[in-house]
Amino acid sequence: MRLIICILLAAACAALFLIFGLNRSAAPSSGAASSPSPAQQAEPSAVPKGVPMGRFISTLGESGMDCEIGEVTMLGGNDFAYPLTLPDGREGAELAVRTDSIGRVAECTLSLPYIYAGEPDASFSEITSSAIRAEYRRREKADTALVSAYLNSIYEQLSDDLGISTIDGRKIADAIESAYYSRKNYDKKAGAARFYCETECAEENEFAFTFRVIASFNYSN
């Protein structure tokens, strides 16, 4: 009888071990439950610096530039051109854009053509001289306002990515406006950007000029 009781007790202990031991090993520990998966542990990739061309042009169109931006023309490779319609009807104004391998604007060039035959001399009547000067001043005011809006839009979109300070932006804008009037070149680096302007005289017409403002951006810094 004592042997039978021992066998029954051993069987009961084995059953209890199987029931509670297996349940405990099947349940995940608190540490395992809280451990994130490799996918959860991976941090999101950084957003690339810069602005895609489409958004760049759209923002320019809302910047206060007094012109109409036309349909884009692909020049080849990563080069594109947008014709600009100016309020005074001048032809040849253009915005050229170069993108990098992932579609960000890497360089943009604003070109503004104009005619300047010098200030009127004594051979012109006072009425004619006044009209010529007024036309020059009107064109100059319109062009410098358009250039200012163009630069401000660039600063708004890219100053954080390229490290362009507000002070540098203002100085560059003032210097470029001065270069427009003097028809001198200007070249300045600010952060990871470079701003350059020039005035070119047409070979076939000594009174035909084109003022260009070129901004290029280096996102690798």
PyMOL commands that place a pseudoatom at each C-alpha (Angstrom):
pseudoatom trace, name=CA, resn=MET, resi=1, chain=A, elem=C, hetatm=0, pos=[0.000, 0.000, 0.000]
pseudoatom trace, name=CA, resn=ARG, resi=2, chain=A, elem=C, hetatm=0, pos=[2.821, 2.399, 0.875]
pseudoatom trace, name=CA, resn=LEU, resi=3, chain=A, elem=C, hetatm=0, pos=[4.409, 1.750, -2.531]
pseudoatom trace, name=CA, resn=ILE, resi=4, chain=A, elem=C, hetatm=0, pos=[1.166, 2.549, -4.330]
pseudoatom trace, name=CA, resn=ILE, resi=5, chain=A, elem=C, hetatm=0, pos=[0.830, 5.853, -2.421]
pseudoatom trace, name=CA, resn=CYS, resi=6, chain=A, elem=C, hetatm=0, pos=[4.422, 6.840, -3.335]
pseudoatom trace, name=CA, resn=ILE, resi=7, chain=A, elem=C, hetatm=0, pos=[3.774, 6.093, -7.013]
pseudoatom trace, name=CA, resn=LEU, resi=8, chain=A, elem=C, hetatm=0, pos=[0.586, 8.223, -6.968]
pseudoatom trace, name=CA, resn=LEU, resi=9, chain=A, elem=C, hetatm=0, pos=[2.392, 11.158, -5.276]
pseudoatom trace, name=CA, resn=ALA, resi=10, chain=A, elem=C, hetatm=0, pos=[5.218, 11.014, -7.829]
pseudoatom trace, name=CA, resn=ALA, resi=11, chain=A, elem=C, hetatm=0, pos=[2.708, 11.011, -10.699]
pseudoatom trace, name=CA, resn=ALA, resi=12, chain=A, elem=C, hetatm=0, pos=[0.899, 14.016, -9.185]
pseudoatom trace, name=CA, resn=CYS, resi=13, chain=A, elem=C, hetatm=0, pos=[4.154, 15.978, -8.841]
pseudoatom trace, name=CA, resn=ALA, resi=14, chain=A, elem=C, hetatm=0, pos=[5.109, 15.206, -12.434]
pseudoatom trace, name=CA, resn=ALA, resi=15, chain=A, elem=C, hetatm=0, pos=[1.685, 16.407, -13.642]
pseudoatom trace, name=CA, resn=LEU, resi=16, chain=A, elem=C, hetatm=0, pos=[1.959, 19.661, -11.692]
pseudoatom trace, name=CA, resn=PHE, resi=17, chain=A, elem=C, hetatm=0, pos=[5.451, 20.297, -13.106]
pseudoatom trace, name=CA, resn=LEU, resi=18, chain=A, elem=C, hetatm=0, pos=[4.293, 19.710, -16.647]
pseudoatom trace, name=CA, resn=ILE, resi=19, chain=A, elem=C, hetatm=0, pos=[1.298, 22.039, -16.270]
pseudoatom trace, name=CA, resn=PHE, resi=20, chain=A, elem=C, hetatm=0, pos=[2.965, 25.000, -14.550]
pseudoatom trace, name=CA, resn=GLY, resi=21, chain=A, elem=C, hetatm=0, pos=[6.450, 24.601, -15.990]
pseudoatom trace, name=CA, resn=LEU, resi=22, chain=A, elem=C, hetatm=0, pos=[5.302, 24.545, -19.597]
pseudoatom trace, name=CA, resn=ASN, resi=23, chain=A, elem=C, hetatm=0, pos=[2.950, 27.510, -19.106]
pseudoatom trace, name=CA, resn=ARG, resi=24, chain=A, elem=C, hetatm=0, pos=[5.741, 29.594, -17.566]
pseudoatom trace, name=CA, resn=SER, resi=25, chain=A, elem=C, hetatm=0, pos=[8.203, 28.848, -20.377]
pseudoatom trace, name=CA, resn=ALA, resi=26, chain=A, elem=C, hetatm=0, pos=[5.584, 29.621, -23.081]
pseudoatom trace, name=CA, resn=ALA, resi=27, chain=A, elem=C, hetatm=0, pos=[4.777, 33.076, -21.669]
pseudoatom trace, name=CA, resn=PRO, resi=28, chain=A, elem=C, hetatm=0, pos=[7.227, 35.806, -22.840]
pseudoatom trace, name=CA, resn=SER, resi=29, chain=A, elem=C, hetatm=0, pos=[9.202, 37.558, -20.160]
pseudoatom trace, name=CA, resn=SER, resi=30, chain=A, elem=C, hetatm=0, pos=[8.546, 41.233, -19.459]
pseudoatom trace, name=CA, resn=GLY, resi=31, chain=A, elem=C, hetatm=0, pos=[11.969, 42.137, -20.877]
pseudoatom trace, name=CA, resn=ALA, resi=32, chain=A, elem=C, hetatm=0, pos=[11.320, 40.312, -24.153]
pseudoatom trace, name=CA, resn=ALA, resi=33, chain=A, elem=C, hetatm=0, pos=[7.905, 41.903, -24.566]
pseudoatom trace, name=CA, resn=SER, resi=34, chain=A, elem=C, hetatm=0, pos=[9.315, 45.426, -24.235]
pseudoatom trace, name=CA, resn=SER, resi=35, chain=A, elem=C, hetatm=0, pos=[12.272, 44.926, -26.588]
pseudoatom trace, name=CA, resn=PRO, resi=36, chain=A, elem=C, hetatm=0, pos=[11.595, 46.613, -29.945]
pseudoatom trace, name=CA, resn=SER, resi=37, chain=A, elem=C, hetatm=0, pos=[12.193, 44.773, -33.174]
pseudoatom trace, name=CA, resn=PRO, resi=38, chain=A, elem=C, hetatm=0, pos=[15.134, 45.761, -35.388]
pseudoatom trace, name=CA, resn=ALA, resi=39, chain=A, elem=C, hetatm=0, pos=[12.705, 47.673, -37.604]
pseudoatom trace, name=CA, resn=GLN, resi=40, chain=A, elem=C, hetatm=0, pos=[11.427, 49.616, -34.596]
pseudoatom trace, name=CA, resn=GLN, resi=41, chain=A, elem=C, hetatm=0, pos=[14.963, 50.354, -33.426]
pseudoatom trace, name=CA, resn=ALA, resi=42, chain=A, elem=C, hetatm=0, pos=[16.032, 51.843, -36.779]
pseudoatom trace, name=CA, resn=GLU, resi=43, chain=A, elem=C, hetatm=0, pos=[15.819, 55.640, -36.748]
pseudoatom trace, name=CA, resn=PRO, resi=44, chain=A, elem=C, hetatm=0, pos=[14.156, 57.419, -39.664]
pseudoatom trace, name=CA, resn=SER, resi=45, chain=A, elem=C, hetatm=0, pos=[16.545, 58.592, -42.380]
pseudoatom trace, name=CA, resn=ALA, resi=46, chain=A, elem=C, hetatm=0, pos=[17.388, 62.302, -42.444]
pseudoatom trace, name=CA, resn=VAL, resi=47, chain=A, elem=C, hetatm=0, pos=[15.467, 64.528, -44.871]
pseudoatom trace, name=CA, resn=PRO, resi=48, chain=A, elem=C, hetatm=0, pos=[17.838, 65.723, -47.629]
pseudoatom trace, name=CA, resn=LYS, resi=49, chain=A, elem=C, hetatm=0, pos=[18.743, 69.392, -47.673]
pseudoatom trace, name=CA, resn=GLY, resi=50, chain=A, elem=C, hetatm=0, pos=[17.550, 71.568, -50.510]
pseudoatom trace, name=CA, resn=VAL, resi=51, chain=A, elem=C, hetatm=0, pos=[14.352, 72.142, -52.458]
pseudoatom trace, name=CA, resn=PRO, resi=52, chain=A, elem=C, hetatm=0, pos=[12.957, 70.187, -55.440]
pseudoatom trace, name=CA, resn=MET, resi=53, chain=A, elem=C, hetatm=0, pos=[12.635, 72.244, -58.619]
pseudoatom trace, name=CA, resn=GLY, resi=54, chain=A, elem=C, hetatm=0, pos=[8.832, 72.128, -58.732]
pseudoatom trace, name=CA, resn=ARG, resi=55, chain=A, elem=C, hetatm=0, pos=[8.451, 73.498, -55.231]
pseudoatom trace, name=CA, resn=PHE, resi=56, chain=A, elem=C, hetatm=0, pos=[11.205, 76.052, -55.811]
pseudoatom trace, name=CA, resn=ILE, resi=57, chain=A, elem=C, hetatm=0, pos=[9.438, 77.489, -58.882]
pseudoatom trace, name=CA, resn=SER, resi=58, chain=A, elem=C, hetatm=0, pos=[6.038, 77.406, -57.188]
pseudoatom trace, name=CA, resn=THR, resi=59, chain=A, elem=C, hetatm=0, pos=[7.383, 79.384, -54.231]
pseudoatom trace, name=CA, resn=LEU, resi=60, chain=A, elem=C, hetatm=0, pos=[9.058, 81.874, -56.567]
pseudoatom trace, name=CA, resn=GLY, resi=61, chain=A, elem=C, hetatm=0, pos=[5.696, 82.411, -58.242]
pseudoatom trace, name=CA, resn=GLU, resi=62, chain=A, elem=C, hetatm=0, pos=[4.199, 83.350, -54.880]
pseudoatom trace, name=CA, resn=SER, resi=63, chain=A, elem=C, hetatm=0, pos=[7.135, 85.526, -53.818]
pseudoatom trace, name=CA, resn=GLY, resi=64, chain=A, elem=C, hetatm=0, pos=[5.978, 88.861, -55.210]
pseudoatom trace, name=CA, resn=MET, resi=65, chain=A, elem=C, hetatm=0, pos=[8.166, 88.782, -58.321]
pseudoatom trace, name=CA, resn=ASP, resi=66, chain=A, elem=C, hetatm=0, pos=[6.363, 91.072, -60.772]
pseudoatom trace, name=CA, resn=CYS, resi=67, chain=A, elem=C, hetatm=0, pos=[6.439, 88.703, -63.725]
pseudoatom trace, name=CA, resn=GLU, resi=68, chain=A, elem=C, hetatm=0, pos=[4.717, 85.648, -65.086]
pseudoatom trace, name=CA, resn=ILE, resi=69, chain=A, elem=C, hetatm=0, pos=[6.655, 82.370, -65.093]
pseudoatom trace, name=CA, resn=GLY, resi=70, chain=A, elem=C, hetatm=0, pos=[5.989, 80.412, -68.290]
pseudoatom trace, name=CA, resn=GLU, resi=71, chain=A, elem=C, hetatm=0, pos=[6.130, 76.732, -69.155]
pseudoatom trace, name=CA, resn=VAL, resi=72, chain=A, elem=C, hetatm=0, pos=[9.391, 74.929, -68.575]
pseudoatom trace, name=CA, resn=THR, resi=73, chain=A, elem=C, hetatm=0, pos=[11.690, 73.894, -71.397]
pseudoatom trace, name=CA, resn=MET, resi=74, chain=A, elem=C, hetatm=0, pos=[14.195, 71.074, -70.908]
pseudoatom trace, name=CA, resn=LEU, resi=75, chain=A, elem=C, hetatm=0, pos=[17.588, 72.150, -72.249]
pseudoatom trace, name=CA, resn=GLY, resi=76, chain=A, elem=C, hetatm=0, pos=[19.232, 68.771, -71.771]
pseudoatom trace, name=CA, resn=GLY, resi=77, chain=A, elem=C, hetatm=0, pos=[20.611, 66.829, -68.865]
pseudoatom trace, name=CA, resn=ASN, resi=78, chain=A, elem=C, hetatm=0, pos=[19.661, 68.609, -65.639]
pseudoatom trace, name=CA, resn=ASP, resi=79, chain=A, elem=C, hetatm=0, pos=[19.206, 72.059, -67.204]
pseudoatom trace, name=CA, resn=PHE, resi=80, chain=A, elem=C, hetatm=0, pos=[15.810, 73.739, -67.546]
pseudoatom trace, name=CA, resn=ALA, resi=81, chain=A, elem=C, hetatm=0, pos=[14.553, 77.181, -68.588]
pseudoatom trace, name=CA, resn=TYR, resi=82, chain=A, elem=C, hetatm=0, pos=[11.412, 79.146, -67.712]
pseudoatom trace, name=CA, resn=PRO, resi=83, chain=A, elem=C, hetatm=0, pos=[10.544, 82.191, -69.863]
pseudoatom trace, name=CA, resn=LEU, resi=84, chain=A, elem=C, hetatm=0, pos=[9.484, 85.253, -67.872]
pseudoatom trace, name=CA, resn=THR, resi=85, chain=A, elem=C, hetatm=0, pos=[6.869, 87.715, -69.045]
pseudoatom trace, name=CA, resn=LEU, resi=86, chain=A, elem=C, hetatm=0, pos=[7.609, 91.183, -67.675]
pseudoatom trace, name=CA, resn=PRO, resi=87, chain=A, elem=C, hetatm=0, pos=[4.943, 93.878, -67.233]
pseudoatom trace, name=CA, resn=ASP, resi=88, chain=A, elem=C, hetatm=0, pos=[6.609, 96.192, -69.780]
pseudoatom trace, name=CA, resn=GLY, resi=89, chain=A, elem=C, hetatm=0, pos=[6.670, 93.513, -72.485]
pseudoatom trace, name=CA, resn=ARG, resi=90, chain=A, elem=C, hetatm=0, pos=[10.454, 93.172, -72.747]
pseudoatom trace, name=CA, resn=GLU, resi=91, chain=A, elem=C, hetatm=0, pos=[11.437, 89.921, -74.445]
pseudoatom trace, name=CA, resn=GLY, resi=92, chain=A, elem=C, hetatm=0, pos=[14.191, 87.527, -73.427]
pseudoatom trace, name=CA, resn=ALA, resi=93, chain=A, elem=C, hetatm=0, pos=[13.754, 87.507, -69.652]
pseudoatom trace, name=CA, resn=GLU, resi=94, chain=A, elem=C, hetatm=0, pos=[14.368, 84.018, -68.327]
pseudoatom trace, name=CA, resn=LEU, resi=95, chain=A, elem=C, hetatm=0, pos=[14.905, 81.874, -65.266]
pseudoatom trace, name=CA, resn=ALA, resi=96, chain=A, elem=C, hetatm=0, pos=[17.344, 79.004, -65.847]
pseudoatom trace, name=CA, resn=VAL, resi=97, chain=A, elem=C, hetatm=0, pos=[17.551, 76.146, -63.328]
pseudoatom trace, name=CA, resn=ARG, resi=98, chain=A, elem=C, hetatm=0, pos=[20.043, 73.327, -62.921]
pseudoatom trace, name=CA, resn=THR, resi=99, chain=A, elem=C, hetatm=0, pos=[19.212, 70.392, -60.675]
pseudoatom trace, name=CA, resn=ASP, resi=100, chain=A, elem=C, hetatm=0, pos=[21.361, 67.756, -59.044]
pseudoatom trace, name=CA, resn=SER, resi=101, chain=A, elem=C, hetatm=0, pos=[21.025, 63.983, -59.372]
pseudoatom trace, name=CA, resn=ILE, resi=102, chain=A, elem=C, hetatm=0, pos=[17.992, 63.811, -57.051]
pseudoatom trace, name=CA, resn=GLY, resi=103, chain=A, elem=C, hetatm=0, pos=[16.113, 66.810, -58.468]
pseudoatom trace, name=CA, resn=ARG, resi=104, chain=A, elem=C, hetatm=0, pos=[17.133, 69.523, -56.011]
pseudoatom trace, name=CA, resn=VAL, resi=105, chain=A, elem=C, hetatm=0, pos=[17.869, 73.014, -57.321]
pseudoatom trace, name=CA, resn=ALA, resi=106, chain=A, elem=C, hetatm=0, pos=[21.661, 73.307, -57.486]
pseudoatom trace, name=CA, resn=GLU, resi=107, chain=A, elem=C, hetatm=0, pos=[21.854, 76.565, -59.448]
pseudoatom trace, name=CA, resn=CYS, resi=108, chain=A, elem=C, hetatm=0, pos=[19.410, 79.191, -60.687]
pseudoatom trace, name=CA, resn=THR, resi=109, chain=A, elem=C, hetatm=0, pos=[20.009, 82.154, -62.995]
pseudoatom trace, name=CA, resn=LEU, resi=110, chain=A, elem=C, hetatm=0, pos=[17.734, 85.146, -63.424]
pseudoatom trace, name=CA, resn=SER, resi=111, chain=A, elem=C, hetatm=0, pos=[18.340, 86.998, -66.719]
pseudoatom trace, name=CA, resn=LEU, resi=112, chain=A, elem=C, hetatm=0, pos=[16.863, 90.447, -67.385]
pseudoatom trace, name=CA, resn=PRO, resi=113, chain=A, elem=C, hetatm=0, pos=[17.522, 92.092, -70.773]
pseudoatom trace, name=CA, resn=TYR, resi=114, chain=A, elem=C, hetatm=0, pos=[17.180, 95.848, -71.247]
pseudoatom trace, name=CA, resn=ILE, resi=115, chain=A, elem=C, hetatm=0, pos=[18.112, 98.730, -73.534]
pseudoatom trace, name=CA, resn=TYR, resi=116, chain=A, elem=C, hetatm=0, pos=[20.263, 101.580, -72.283]
pseudoatom trace, name=CA, resn=ALA, resi=117, chain=A, elem=C, hetatm=0, pos=[21.585, 104.225, -74.684]
pseudoatom trace, name=CA, resn=GLY, resi=118, chain=A, elem=C, hetatm=0, pos=[23.074, 106.493, -72.043]
pseudoatom trace, name=CA, resn=GLU, resi=119, chain=A, elem=C, hetatm=0, pos=[21.633, 109.543, -70.359]
pseudoatom trace, name=CA, resn=PRO, resi=120, chain=A, elem=C, hetatm=0, pos=[20.178, 112.102, -72.824]
pseudoatom trace, name=CA, resn=ASP, resi=121, chain=A, elem=C, hetatm=0, pos=[22.468, 115.017, -73.620]
pseudoatom trace, name=CA, resn=ALA, resi=122, chain=A, elem=C, hetatm=0, pos=[21.787, 118.604, -74.636]
pseudoatom trace, name=CA, resn=SER, resi=123, chain=A, elem=C, hetatm=0, pos=[20.781, 117.593, -78.153]
pseudoatom trace, name=CA, resn=PHE, resi=124, chain=A, elem=C, hetatm=0, pos=[17.461, 116.326, -76.751]
pseudoatom trace, name=CA, resn=SER, resi=125, chain=A, elem=C, hetatm=0, pos=[14.641, 118.633, -75.785]
pseudoatom trace, name=CA, resn=GLU, resi=126, chain=A, elem=C, hetatm=0, pos=[13.794, 118.876, -72.097]
pseudoatom trace, name=CA, resn=ILE, resi=127, chain=A, elem=C, hetatm=0, pos=[10.516, 117.022, -72.640]
pseudoatom trace, name=CA, resn=THR, resi=128, chain=A, elem=C, hetatm=0, pos=[12.237, 114.190, -74.509]
pseudoatom trace, name=CA, resn=SER, resi=129, chain=A, elem=C, hetatm=0, pos=[15.064, 114.008, -71.959]
pseudoatom trace, name=CA, resn=SER, resi=130, chain=A, elem=C, hetatm=0, pos=[12.582, 113.817, -69.089]
pseudoatom trace, name=CA, resn=ALA, resi=131, chain=A, elem=C, hetatm=0, pos=[10.638, 111.042, -70.817]
pseudoatom trace, name=CA, resn=ILE, resi=132, chain=A, elem=C, hetatm=0, pos=[13.810, 109.009, -71.469]
pseudoatom trace, name=CA, resn=ARG, resi=133, chain=A, elem=C, hetatm=0, pos=[15.022, 109.390, -67.891]
pseudoatom trace, name=CA, resn=ALA, resi=134, chain=A, elem=C, hetatm=0, pos=[11.593, 108.485, -66.519]
pseudoatom trace, name=CA, resn=GLU, resi=135, chain=A, elem=C, hetatm=0, pos=[11.591, 105.298, -68.600]
pseudoatom trace, name=CA, resn=TYR, resi=136, chain=A, elem=C, hetatm=0, pos=[15.052, 104.365, -67.363]
pseudoatom trace, name=CA, resn=ARG, resi=137, chain=A, elem=C, hetatm=0, pos=[14.081, 104.957, -63.725]
pseudoatom trace, name=CA, resn=ARG, resi=138, chain=A, elem=C, hetatm=0, pos=[10.849, 102.989, -64.124]
pseudoatom trace, name=CA, resn=ARG, resi=139, chain=A, elem=C, hetatm=0, pos=[12.709, 100.028, -65.605]
pseudoatom trace, name=CA, resn=GLU, resi=140, chain=A, elem=C, hetatm=0, pos=[15.420, 100.185, -62.939]
pseudoatom trace, name=CA, resn=LYS, resi=141, chain=A, elem=C, hetatm=0, pos=[12.864, 100.272, -60.131]
pseudoatom trace, name=CA, resn=ALA, resi=142, chain=A, elem=C, hetatm=0, pos=[10.954, 97.327, -61.573]
pseudoatom trace, name=CA, resn=ASP, resi=143, chain=A, elem=C, hetatm=0, pos=[14.069, 95.228, -62.161]
pseudoatom trace, name=CA, resn=THR, resi=144, chain=A, elem=C, hetatm=0, pos=[15.619, 95.816, -58.743]
pseudoatom trace, name=CA, resn=ALA, resi=145, chain=A, elem=C, hetatm=0, pos=[12.293, 95.024, -57.043]
pseudoatom trace, name=CA, resn=LEU, resi=146, chain=A, elem=C, hetatm=0, pos=[12.050, 91.776, -59.021]
pseudoatom trace, name=CA, resn=VAL, resi=147, chain=A, elem=C, hetatm=0, pos=[15.640, 90.832, -58.142]
pseudoatom trace, name=CA, resn=SER, resi=148, chain=A, elem=C, hetatm=0, pos=[14.972, 91.591, -54.471]
pseudoatom trace, name=CA, resn=ALA, resi=149, chain=A, elem=C, hetatm=0, pos=[11.910, 89.313, -54.443]
pseudoatom trace, name=CA, resn=TYR, resi=150, chain=A, elem=C, hetatm=0, pos=[13.920, 86.608, -56.218]
pseudoatom trace, name=CA, resn=LEU, resi=151, chain=A, elem=C, hetatm=0, pos=[16.725, 86.719, -53.626]
pseudoatom trace, name=CA, resn=ASN, resi=152, chain=A, elem=C, hetatm=0, pos=[14.301, 86.874, -50.702]
pseudoatom trace, name=CA, resn=SER, resi=153, chain=A, elem=C, hetatm=0, pos=[12.550, 83.749, -51.964]
pseudoatom trace, name=CA, resn=ILE, resi=154, chain=A, elem=C, hetatm=0, pos=[15.884, 81.929, -52.190]
pseudoatom trace, name=CA, resn=TYR, resi=155, chain=A, elem=C, hetatm=0, pos=[16.746, 82.958, -48.622]
pseudoatom trace, name=CA, resn=GLU, resi=156, chain=A, elem=C, hetatm=0, pos=[13.328, 81.898, -47.372]
pseudoatom trace, name=CA, resn=GLN, resi=157, chain=A, elem=C, hetatm=0, pos=[13.630, 78.459, -48.926]
pseudoatom trace, name=CA, resn=LEU, resi=158, chain=A, elem=C, hetatm=0, pos=[17.300, 77.654, -48.396]
pseudoatom trace, name=CA, resn=SER, resi=159, chain=A, elem=C, hetatm=0, pos=[18.890, 79.829, -45.705]
pseudoatom trace, name=CA, resn=ASP, resi=160, chain=A, elem=C, hetatm=0, pos=[18.559, 77.151, -43.008]
pseudoatom trace, name=CA, resn=ASP, resi=161, chain=A, elem=C, hetatm=0, pos=[19.927, 74.351, -45.189]
pseudoatom trace, name=CA, resn=LEU, resi=162, chain=A, elem=C, hetatm=0, pos=[22.819, 76.442, -46.493]
pseudoatom trace, name=CA, resn=GLY, resi=163, chain=A, elem=C, hetatm=0, pos=[23.659, 78.535, -43.431]
pseudoatom trace, name=CA, resn=ILE, resi=164, chain=A, elem=C, hetatm=0, pos=[22.914, 81.950, -44.959]
pseudoatom trace, name=CA, resn=SER, resi=165, chain=A, elem=C, hetatm=0, pos=[22.558, 84.504, -42.183]
pseudoatom trace, name=CA, resn=THR, resi=166, chain=A, elem=C, hetatm=0, pos=[20.023, 87.336, -42.324]
pseudoatom trace, name=CA, resn=ILE, resi=167, chain=A, elem=C, hetatm=0, pos=[22.840, 89.894, -42.259]
pseudoatom trace, name=CA, resn=ASP, resi=168, chain=A, elem=C, hetatm=0, pos=[24.676, 88.232, -45.160]
pseudoatom trace, name=CA, resn=GLY, resi=169, chain=A, elem=C, hetatm=0, pos=[21.443, 87.989, -47.126]
pseudoatom trace, name=CA, resn=ARG, resi=170, chain=A, elem=C, hetatm=0, pos=[20.757, 91.695, -46.741]
pseudoatom trace, name=CA, resn=LYS, resi=171, chain=A, elem=C, hetatm=0, pos=[24.324, 92.666, -47.641]
pseudoatom trace, name=CA, resn=ILE, resi=172, chain=A, elem=C, hetatm=0, pos=[24.263, 90.479, -50.747]
pseudoatom trace, name=CA, resn=ALA, resi=173, chain=A, elem=C, hetatm=0, pos=[20.941, 91.921, -51.885]
pseudoatom trace, name=CA, resn=ASP, resi=174, chain=A, elem=C, hetatm=0, pos=[22.219, 95.486, -51.452]
pseudoatom trace, name=CA, resn=ALA, resi=175, chain=A, elem=C, hetatm=0, pos=[25.474, 94.729, -53.282]
pseudoatom trace, name=CA, resn=ILE, resi=176, chain=A, elem=C, hetatm=0, pos=[23.664, 93.088, -56.189]
pseudoatom trace, name=CA, resn=GLU, resi=177, chain=A, elem=C, hetatm=0, pos=[21.335, 96.073, -56.515]
pseudoatom trace, name=CA, resn=SER, resi=178, chain=A, elem=C, hetatm=0, pos=[24.338, 98.390, -56.579]
pseudoatom trace, name=CA, resn=ALA, resi=179, chain=A, elem=C, hetatm=0, pos=[25.979, 96.195, -59.243]
pseudoatom trace, name=CA, resn=TYR, resi=180, chain=A, elem=C, hetatm=0, pos=[22.835, 96.445, -61.359]
pseudoatom trace, name=CA, resn=TYR, resi=181, chain=A, elem=C, hetatm=0, pos=[23.155, 100.236, -61.509]
pseudoatom trace, name=CA, resn=SER, resi=182, chain=A, elem=C, hetatm=0, pos=[26.936, 100.282, -61.985]
pseudoatom trace, name=CA, resn=ARG, resi=183, chain=A, elem=C, hetatm=0, pos=[26.967, 97.329, -64.421]
pseudoatom trace, name=CA, resn=LYS, resi=184, chain=A, elem=C, hetatm=0, pos=[29.840, 95.777, -62.478]
pseudoatom trace, name=CA, resn=ASN, resi=185, chain=A, elem=C, hetatm=0, pos=[30.321, 92.126, -61.536]
pseudoatom trace, name=CA, resn=TYR, resi=186, chain=A, elem=C, hetatm=0, pos=[29.800, 90.892, -57.987]
pseudoatom trace, name=CA, resn=ASP, resi=187, chain=A, elem=C, hetatm=0, pos=[30.769, 87.555, -56.432]
pseudoatom trace, name=CA, resn=LYS, resi=188, chain=A, elem=C, hetatm=0, pos=[30.086, 86.512, -52.838]
pseudoatom trace, name=CA, resn=LYS, resi=189, chain=A, elem=C, hetatm=0, pos=[29.932, 83.281, -50.858]
pseudoatom trace, name=CA, resn=ALA, resi=190, chain=A, elem=C, hetatm=0, pos=[27.551, 82.948, -47.917]
pseudoatom trace, name=CA, resn=GLY, resi=191, chain=A, elem=C, hetatm=0, pos=[27.371, 79.707, -46.004]
pseudoatom trace, name=CA, resn=ALA, resi=192, chain=A, elem=C, hetatm=0, pos=[27.189, 76.901, -48.571]
pseudoatom trace, name=CA, resn=ALA, resi=193, chain=A, elem=C, hetatm=0, pos=[25.854, 79.210, -51.303]
pseudoatom trace, name=CA, resn=ARG, resi=194, chain=A, elem=C, hetatm=0, pos=[27.475, 81.478, -53.862]
pseudoatom trace, name=CA, resn=PHE, resi=195, chain=A, elem=C, hetatm=0, pos=[25.873, 84.569, -55.389]
pseudoatom trace, name=CA, resn=TYR, resi=196, chain=A, elem=C, hetatm=0, pos=[27.198, 86.145, -58.556]
pseudoatom trace, name=CA, resn=CYS, resi=197, chain=A, elem=C, hetatm=0, pos=[25.912, 88.854, -60.872]
pseudoatom trace, name=CA, resn=GLU, resi=198, chain=A, elem=C, hetatm=0, pos=[27.104, 90.350, -64.132]
pseudoatom trace, name=CA, resn=THR, resi=199, chain=A, elem=C, hetatm=0, pos=[25.962, 92.677, -66.900]
pseudoatom trace, name=CA, resn=GLU, resi=200, chain=A, elem=C, hetatm=0, pos=[26.676, 91.556, -70.447]
pseudoatom trace, name=CA, resn=CYS, resi=201, chain=A, elem=C, hetatm=0, pos=[26.561, 93.822, -73.476]
pseudoatom trace, name=CA, resn=ALA, resi=202, chain=A, elem=C, hetatm=0, pos=[25.370, 92.256, -76.713]
pseudoatom trace, name=CA, resn=GLU, resi=203, chain=A, elem=C, hetatm=0, pos=[28.024, 92.106, -79.427]
pseudoatom trace, name=CA, resn=GLU, resi=204, chain=A, elem=C, hetatm=0, pos=[25.592, 93.123, -82.163]
pseudoatom trace, name=CA, resn=ASN, resi=205, chain=A, elem=C, hetatm=0, pos=[24.057, 96.035, -80.250]
pseudoatom trace, name=CA, resn=GLU, resi=206, chain=A, elem=C, hetatm=0, pos=[26.060, 98.250, -77.905]
pseudoatom trace, name=CA, resn=PHE, resi=207, chain=A, elem=C, hetatm=0, pos=[22.857, 99.486, -76.262]
pseudoatom trace, name=CA, resn=ALA, resi=208, chain=A, elem=C, hetatm=0, pos=[21.473, 96.007, -75.465]
pseudoatom trace, name=CA, resn=PHE, resi=209, chain=A, elem=C, hetatm=0, pos=[22.391, 94.621, -72.038]
pseudoatom trace, name=CA, resn=THR, resi=210, chain=A, elem=C, hetatm=0, pos=[21.482, 91.549, -69.997]
pseudoatom trace, name=CA, resn=PHE, resi=211, chain=A, elem=C, hetatm=0, pos=[21.728, 91.563, -66.213]
pseudoatom trace, name=CA, resn=ARG, resi=212, chain=A, elem=C, hetatm=0, pos=[22.154, 88.116, -64.630]
pseudoatom trace, name=CA, resn=VAL, resi=213, chain=A, elem=C, hetatm=0, pos=[21.928, 86.992, -61.024]
pseudoatom trace, name=CA, resn=ILE, resi=214, chain=A, elem=C, hetatm=0, pos=[23.308, 83.482, -60.476]
pseudoatom trace, name=CA, resn=ALA, resi=215, chain=A, elem=C, hetatm=0, pos=[22.896, 81.570, -57.228]
pseudoatom trace, name=CA, resn=SER, resi=216, chain=A, elem=C, hetatm=0, pos=[24.504, 78.158, -56.707]
pseudoatom trace, name=CA, resn=PHE, resi=217, chain=A, elem=C, hetatm=0, pos=[24.099, 75.799, -53.764]
pseudoatom trace, name=CA, resn=ASN, resi=218, chain=A, elem=C, hetatm=0, pos=[26.367, 73.139, -52.250]
pseudoatom trace, name=CA, resn=TYR, resi=219, chain=A, elem=C, hetatm=0, pos=[24.409, 70.634, -50.151]
pseudoatom trace, name=CA, resn=SER, resi=220, chain=A, elem=C, hetatm=0, pos=[27.383, 68.450, -49.290]
pseudoatom trace, name=CA, resn=ASN, resi=221, chain=A, elem=C, hetatm=0, pos=[28.650, 70.727, -46.484]
for i in range(1, 221): cmd.bond("trace and resi %d" % i, "trace and resi %d" % (i + 1))
show_as sticks, trace
zoom trace
